Every structure is written in structure tokens, then in C-alpha cells.
Amino acid sequence: EHRKSFFADIEINSEVMRVFNLHLPLTYPHQRMGDLIRTMSHYDPKQKTIVCGDFNILDTFYISLLNWLLGGHIMDWIWYRRERISMEKYFRMLHLQNPLRRQVTHPVSQSQLDHILVLEQAKVISASVIHDCHGSDHCPLRVEAEL
């Protein structure tokens, strides 16, 4: 249904876990939110779930400036934190937690573009960004949680 996002149901020990993988466009915040909402229409908060990928959320001056230069709205550049605030509120509404919140996953923009979200009732054991990046401008992420 959506070219840049997909989900898979994975059976582990007779339980099904849904894993969403997204690559939201680096265009406009309302398009990213719309894409996320469409993808998450397949989300069931009663099912074990992981949501991960490159969300391209504007939350630093650098990435919002790039967004504006690529044709984004000037107000998104001026109030660049509002998309992060909006997205985090949406995550909470879905009962998802962002264990890597405020971590730099994209060294060029100095922001968290990449995410691994888990259910809010999951016990996060560890969460880290692997800063030894090779072959990409994004860093690998690792989250260990008991779902």
C-alpha cells in the first residue's frame, strides 16, 4: 500500500510480533506524519510490536534548514522543534516508547532521524547508537528489550 514503509508478522515461540520498517520522506512534516499515520493504521497495541526506520524528523537547525532549501515551508525551519514534539506525542498516543530519544543517530544533521520504537510496557534493557558508521551517513542502532 505504501512504497516506503512495510510491516512483517514474525512468529517467535508461537507468538506473532509485528515489525514495521519505515523510510519517511525528507519533504514536508505533514507528509511524514501522514505517511506514518497511514502505515500505523495496521498497528494493534495488543500485539507485540517494533517500529523502526528513518523518520527524517525535523528537530535540529541543520536538518530543518536542508528541508527548507529543498522546498519546505519557512515556518518549519523557524519552529523546527515542533515536528519532534508532534511525533513524540503521536508515539505516546500509540503507547510506544522511543528508547533512543535525544540520541544523535545521524552525525551530519546532529539529530535523531533513525528510530527503534517499542511498546511502552516493554522493559528496555539497553539502547545505543553505534557511532562507528561505515558506508552510510546514518549510524546503526541497537535496542534490547523484553516485550
N, C-alpha and C positions, 0 to 999 in steps of 0.2 A: 504494500500500500504506500509506503514511503521509502524513497530510494536511499536516504542517508541514515536510516535507523531500522533496526530489526530486533526481534527477540527470538529466543530459543527456549524451549522447555527441556530441561535436562533431568533425567531420573538418577537419583543418588540414594542408595539404600531404600528403595521402594517409595521415596518421596520425590515429588516433582518441584524443581526450582526453576523459576523464570529468570532469564538473564537478558536484559535489554542492553544493546550497544548503540550509541548514538554518535553521529558527527553532525552537529548543528552548524548551519551556515554562518560564515563571517559576513553577514549583511546587516540586517536591522534587528534590534532587540525584539520587536513584536513578531517578526518571522521566526526567530529562535523559540520564543515562548509558544507560538502557535504550533510549531513542529513538535516541541516537547509535549504539549497537551494532546496532540493527535496520537503520538506514539504511546503515551501513558494511558490512553483510553483502553489499552489492552492489559492494564495493571490491575491486579487483585490484591488488596492489602492483607488478605488472609493467606496468601500464598508466599512461600519463601521467595525473595526477590533480590536481585542485584541490578543496579542501573549504573552503567559506566560509559565512558567515551569522552570525546572532545566537545564541550558545550559552547566554547567560544564566547563565554560571558564577559561583557564589558565590566571590568572592576578596577582598572588602573588607567591612569592618564595615557600611557603609551598605547595600549590596545584600543582605547576609545578614539584616540587621535587617528590611528590607522583606519578604524571603522569610518570615521568622518571623511578622511581622504578618499576612501573607496565609495563614497556616496551616501554615507549615513547622515542622519539628522544632527544638526549642530547642538541641539539640546541634549542629545545622548552623549556628546563629547563634554559639554559643560557639567552635566549631572551624571557623570559616568558611574557612580556607585549605585544608582537606583536600580540597574538591571540585576546586580548581585543581590541586593536586598529583596527584590521581587522574586528571584529564583529561589533563594533560601526560604522565603515564606511559602512558596509552592512546594518545595521539598518537605517542609514540616506539615503542610496540609495533606500530603500523601503518606505521612508517617515514615519518612525516610531521613536518615542522618547522613551528614557529609563529614566523615572522619578526617578528611584532609583539608578541612576549611582553613583558609588563610595560609595555606602552603603554596609555595611557588612551584608550579608544575611545568611552566613554560618560561625558561630563562630570558628569552628575548623581551617578552612583554612584562616580565616580573609579576605574573598573576597566576591564578588557578584557572586554567582553561579546561583541564582534564579532571575527571571525577570518577570515583567509585562510591556509589551510594548504597547503603544497606538499610534494612528495616530498623526503625528506631528502637525496637525491643531487642535487637541483636547486641550481643556483648562484643565490643571491639577490643581485640587483644593487642593488635598493633596496626599502625598505619604509617606508611613512609613514602617519600619520593626518592627515587634512586637518581641522584644528580650526575651520575656518570653516563651522560647521553652520547650515543654514537649513531649517526645516520638519520637523526631526526632533530627538529627544533623543540620537541616535546620530550619530557622525561618519563620513564616508566614509573608506574605506581604499584604499590602493594598494600593490600588491606587484608588482615586476618581477623575473622570474626566468627563467633559462634551464633549461628542462626537458629 
